[in-house]
Amino acid sequence: MSKDRELMIDERHGRLTAAVVRKAGVSDLFVDPIDTVGLWGSIYVGRVAKIDRFLDAAIIELGNGLNGLLPAKHAQTVPKTAAARKQPISDVLRPGQSILVQIKSEAKRGSRHEQAKLPRLTRKILLMGQYVHHTPLSSTVLMSRKIGRPDIIQMVTQMKTGDIGCLVQATADLATPEEIMAEAVMLDKRWQAIKQATETGGEQPRLLLQGPNAIERAFIDYSSAAFDHIYVGDKDILKKVQDWCADHQPDLAASKRLRLFKPEKLGQRLFDIYDVEGAIADLGEAQVTLPSGGGIIIDYTLAMVVIDVNQGSCPSVLDANIEAAREVVRQMRLRNLSGAILVDFINMSQRTERALLLETLEKAAAEDVAGPLVHGFTRIGIAEITRKRRTGMHIEKSIETENPAGLAFNKKA
C-alpha cells in the first residue's frame, strides 16, 4: 500500500539532512551540522559537582568540560510514592556521587541563551527505537492510543507479564508483532551493554551512548515502514543507514525500498529532486507565499511565535484561511516551532466558517508527530497553538549568525 511519503538523506553544505517528502513537496526536516555533536538523548556517567538548594537541582559533570542541570523531579529513577517524588534534591544526591544520566533537552543552537543554558538531564533512561522506546528502569508497559490492531494489542498485553518496561509507539501500527518484539529485545541488550560499561569503566564522567543523529531521528519519529522509498545521496550515507538497519530493521538493508541515488545528468544531486535545498533556504525567510495568492508572515519574539495571515490576491477569505492553516502546520514542522504560537487569520464573521477553519487546523496538526495542541480562538479571533520543540532544525530570527540565510540549528528541548 502506498504511503505517499519518501525519505531523502544527503550531506550538503555541512549538514546531514533527512527530508520527508510528499507530493506537495518537503513535509519535514531533520538536520545536523556535520561538525557539531548532538547532545539530546546521549547517556553519560556523570558526577554530582554541586547541589543547588535554591534551584532544587544538581550540577552534574559529564566530562570534557561539559556540565548539565539535573532538576529534583528527574533526580530519581523510579520514585515509588508521592512523598518520594517530592523529596528535595539534597535528600536524593550528594556531591561527588557518580550517577547515570541522559540529556533530556538542550538550549536552542544560535539562540541568545545557548551559552548560558545548561543541558537538562534526567535519570529516567529512555532508549529509543522506531516502534518501541525501552524504559529499562521501569517495568511498566504503555501503548499509544492510536494503535487499534488486535494483534498488536494482544502482544502488548503479553509484554506486560514480563519485566521489560517500554512505550509502544503509534508507529508500531505499521509493523508486525515479531518486528516490535525483536526491537524491544535489541534495546534491552543495548541497555545491558550500557550497564556493563558503567560497572567496568570506573566513576570518571564520560559518554556511554551518543544520542540519535538526523537519520535515526527520522526513523524514530516516522519508522522506516512509513516510507515508500528511502533515497540516500552517496555510499557513505548508505553505510550509515545500513548500520542502523543492522540493529533495527535487518531486512530493510536488502530491500528495494532503500536506494542509492543515481543521477540522470552530470552534477545532479539527490536534493535537486523536489528542490529540498530551496525548501531549506526558504525557511530563513519570514514571509511564505501561498499558491492561491495569499501568504503568511512568521515573526519570532522572545515569548512566542506570531503568524499573520494575508489574503493577498486570493478571491475568497475562507479559501485563503484554509490554505494558510495547512501551511502554518507545515511550517511548524519544518521550522520546529515551539511554545506558544498565535495565528492571526483573516477575520470571518460566520461561525460555520470559523468552525471549518478550526477543524482544518486540528486535522493538519494531528499529522504532526510532535503533537501540537490547538486551543481554539481567543475573543479577538486569534488562534492559539502550543507545540513542544523536538529534535531537528529550528529556524529563528538570526542572532549574530554568520549564516546569511539566518539558519540556526538545535537539538531537542
N, C-alpha and C positions, 0 to 999 in steps of 0.2 A: 504494500500500500504506500502510495506516495505521501511524503510528509511535507512537500513543498518547502524544503529547507535544506540548505547546503552549508558546509563549513569550509572556509578557505583560510589556510595558515601560511604565513610567509614572514621573512625578516626583511624589513625595508627601512632605510633611513635610521638605523639604530634602534628599531623597535621590533620585538617579536609580537606579532598581531594575529589573533584568531578572529575572523569576521564571520558572523552569522548572516547569511544572505537568503532573501526570499525574492519572489518575482518583482516586488516593488522596489527592491534594492537592499542596501545594508540595513539589517534589523537590529544587530547587537555587536558589540566590540569588546574584546579582551586584549589588553595591551600591556607589555612590559618593556621598559627601556632595557636594551641589551646589557648596558654597563651598570645596572642597578639591581641589587639583590633584594627581592621582595621579603618582607618580614611576616606578613599576615599568614597565620596557620603554622608557622615554624615552631618546633618544640625544642626547648633548651633545658639543660641542667643549670639552675640559677642559684645564686647565693643571696640571702637577705642582707642587704647593706645597711638599711635604716628602717625603723618603724616611725611613721609619721602619724601621731595621735590626732592631730588636727584634721588631716585628710582621711583618717581611719584607713590608711593604706600603707603598703611597704614598698620601698625602693629595692628592686632586685637587680643584681649584677648578672649580665648574660654572657659576658666575655667579649674580648676585642673592643673594649671601651663602650659597649652598648649596655644601657640600663633600661628597665621597664618599670611601670607602676602597677602594683597588684592591689586592687581595692579589696576591702574586707569581704564583700559579698562574693568575691571569686577566690578567696583565700582557702576555702575548704573544698575538699574533693567531693564528698557526698554528705553534707550535714543531715543528720537523721531526725532532728527535732527542730521545732520552730525556735526554741531558745538557743540552740547551737547556731542557727543561721544568723542570729542577731549578735553573736559574740564579737567584741571589738578585735581588731587585728592584733593587738598586743597579747591577747589570750590565745591566739592561734599560732603565731610565729614568733621567733626570737632572732635577734641579729646574729649573723654567722651561719644560720641554718641553711642546709642545702636542700632545694626543692625542685620538683619537675614542673615546668610551666609552659604554656602555649601562648603565642601572641594572638590576642583576640581582636585588636584593632590598632591602627597607627594613624598618625597625622596625615592629612592630605598633602601629597607632594606638590610643592610650588606655592602652598598657602603661607600666610604670614606667621602661622603658628607651627610650621613644620619643625623648626629647630628647637622650639621651646617645649613642645608637647611630647612626652614620653609615650612609647607604645604601651597600650593597656594589655595586661596579662590575665590569665586565668589558670587555675589548677584543674579545671574540669576539662580534661583532654578529649579532643574530638578528632578522629581520623576519618577523612572524607573520601568517599567513593562516588561513583556515578549513580548507583542505586541505593546504597546504604551508607550511612555515617555511623561509624563504630564509636561507642562511648564505653571505653574499657573499664572505667572506674565505677560504672553503674550497671546493674543487671536488668534495668528497665528496657522494655521493647515498645517503641511507639511507631505508629504508622500514619502517613499522610491521609487526610480525609478525602483527598482526590482519588484515591485508589478504590476501584469498585469491582475488580476482578475477583471472583470467588476463590480461584486457585492461589492468588497472592495472599488473600485474607486468611486462607487456611494455613498457608506456610508461615505467616506471621504469628498465628495462634500457636503453632508448634514451636516457633522460636522462643516464645515466652516461657516455655518449660525449661529452657536451658539457662546458662549463666553468662551468656554473651549479651551485653547491652548494646542496643543500636536504635537508630532512627531510620525507618524505611521511607525513602523519599518518593515524591509523586512520580518521578521518572521510572520507578520500578514497574509502573503500569505498562512500560514498553519492553519489559524483559520477561524471561521465563523464571519460574521458581528456582531452577537449578543455577541460573546465572546470578541471581540475587544471593543465594546461599554461598556460592563459590566466592563472591566478592566479600561477603561477611567473614568467611573463614580466612581469606587472604589478609584482610585488615587486622584480624586478630593475631595472625602470625607476625605482621608488621609491629604490632604492639608488643609481642613477646620479645622481638629483637630490640625494641627501644628499652624495655625493662632490663634486658641483659646488658645493654650498653651502659645503662645507668648504674647497674650494680658492679660492673667490672672496670669502669673508666675513672673512678675516683670522684671527688667532690668539686673539682675545678669547674667553674662556669664554662659552658660550651654548647654549641649547636649539635643537636642529635638528629633532627629531621627538618630539611628545608621545606618551606610552605609551597603550595602548588603554583606552577607558572601559568601563563596565559592559556596554553593548550589544555592543561589539566583543569583549569577553572571552567573552561567552556564545556568540557565533558561532565564536570561536577554539576553545573547548572542545567544542562540540557540532556546529557547522556549521549553516547555515540549512536545509540539507536534512533535518536531524533532526527538524524540527517540522512537524506537520500545518498549524498556523496560527501566525502571528506577529501578536499584537494590540498596538496602541500606544494610549496614553491620550489624546493630542491631536495637533494638526497640527505643533507644534514638534518633538515627538519623532519623528513620522513623517518629518520632513525629515532628522533625524539618521540614521535608518535608511536612507533613500533615498540619502544621501551615501555611506554605507558600501556600498550596493548598486552605486553608480556605479563603484566600483573593483573590488569582489569578485564581485558577482552581479547584473549588469545586468538580467537577465530577472526577478528577484525583485521589482523595483520595480513592475512592472506586473502581477504575479501576484495571483490571488485569495487566495493564502495569506497575503499581507501585508494586514492590515485595520486601518482606523481604528475604534476602539471607538465604538459608538453606544448610548448609554444607553437602557434601556427605560422608565425613570421619572426624574423630576426629581431631580437631585442624585446620581444613581448614578455611581460611578467604576469604572474597569476593575478595580481591585484589590478591589472589593466581591465580584466573582466569585471563587469558591474561597477567599474570606477571606484574601487574601495579606497584608493588613495585620495580621490576627490572628496569622498564622503568624510574621511578623517580631517581633511583640510577645512571643510565647511564647518566643522564643529568649533573652530576658532572664531566663527562669525556670530554676532548677536542676532542677526535677522535671518529668518528662514522663509523663503518664498514658496507658496503652495501652488500646485498645478492650476487651480481654479482662478488664480489671480489674487487671492488673499495672502496673508502671511502672519507670522508670529515673531515677536521680539523678546529675547530672553535676557533678563537683567539679573546679575548676581549682587546681592547685598550681604552684609556680614551676618544678618539674622535669617534670611530666607532667599528663595529664588522667586522672582516675579516675572510672569509671562503675559504679554499683552497680545491680543488677537486683533488683527486689522482685516477689514472686509476687502480692501483693495478694489480690483475690478470684478470681483465675484458678484453676480447679479442677485444672489439670494443670501440673506443674513444667516438663515438656518444652515444652508449648504456650507457656507464659509465656516461656521462654528463646528459643524460635524467633522469637516475635513481637518480643521485645526485641532480638535480633540484627539483624533488619531495621531496626528503629528506630534502633539505635546507628549504623549506617552512614548512615542518612538524616540524623541529627543531625550526624554528622561532616561531611557535605557542607554542610548549612545553616549550621552554626556555623564552618565552615572549621577544624576541629580539626586540630592538627598535633603532630609529635613523638611521644613515647611515649604510647600510650593503653591503659590497663589496664581490663578489664571483668570485674567480679566477678559472674558468672552464679550462679543458684541451683544449689546442689550437686546433681549427679546421679551415682548410683552405677554405672549401667550404661554400659559402654564404647560400646555401639552408639548410645546416646542422645547421648553426648558427640561421637561421630564425626558424627552427623547435625547437631548444633549447629554444629560446626566447618565442615562442608560448607555450611550455610546462610550462615554468616558470610562465608566465602570467596566464595560466589556473589554475595552482595549487594555485597561490596567490589569485585568485578570490574567492576561497573557505574559505579564512581566514577572519573571522569576523572583524578582526582589520583593514582590508582594506589596506594592503601594496601596494605600488606603484612600479612597475618595470619600470625603466627609460631607459633600453637598455644597450648596451655595450659601453665602452669607446674606444678610439683609440687603446689601447693596449689589448683590449678584456676582460676587467673586467666588469662583470655585476653589475649594480648599483640598489639597492633597498632601499626604505625608508619605515619605519613602525612605527606607534605610539604604545607606550607601553600601554597595557591595564591592567586591574586588573587581578591578578593571580600570578603565581610563576615566579620568574626571577632567572635564574641560571647564575652566572657570576664567573669570576676568584676569588677564595677565598681570602678575605682580612681580615686577623686576625680573622678568624672564628674558633669556637670550633667544628664545624661540619666537620668530616673527609672527607665527600663527597664534601665539598665546596658548600653547598647549601645556598643560600641567598634569603630571601623572601621579596616581596614588594607589595604595593598596586599600584593603577593606578596613572600614571603621564602623 
